[in-house]
Amino acid sequence: MAKKRSEKTDEENQFIGDEYAEEDVSKEQDTVENEMEGLYDLMVPPGIPESVIVELVEEFDLEPVSRTANVDIVEVDPREILMLRGDLETVNEAHDYMIQRTHEVLKEAFKSPWVKD
């Protein structure tokens, strides 16, 4: 009978003190979630010219952040990826601008001798 009481006590007291830490963490998570609500990330693929990234940040007032993600290009290891954070409409406009400017920059930088203008 004493064994049952001790098991019950151990189960009840398994997380003594943790309930306070969990409350603090949940409050912090709620605050972060509220701050992140309505924000979206635009992934900047590897190889985008730095000048285009600077234009995106300055013109669209996006916040550069980094996130760790698995990229299956060459290696499967997680790596840091540059993201530009903003509201949905701005991120969509920045995406279109990024594609357009990247094509323009690449056309200026490389002209194949086999392609006629």
HELIX and SHEET records of a PDB file:
HELIX    1   1 ALA A    2  GLU A   12  1                                  11    
HELIX    2   2 ASP A   18  MET A   36  1                                  19    
HELIX    3   3 GLU A   50  PHE A   60  1                                  11    
HELIX    4   4 LEU A   88  ALA A  109  1                                  22    
SHEET    1   A 3 LEU A  39  MET A  43  0                                        
SHEET    2   A 3 PRO A  78  ASP A  87 -1                                        
SHEET    3   A 3 GLU A  63  ASN A  70 -1                                        
END                                                                             
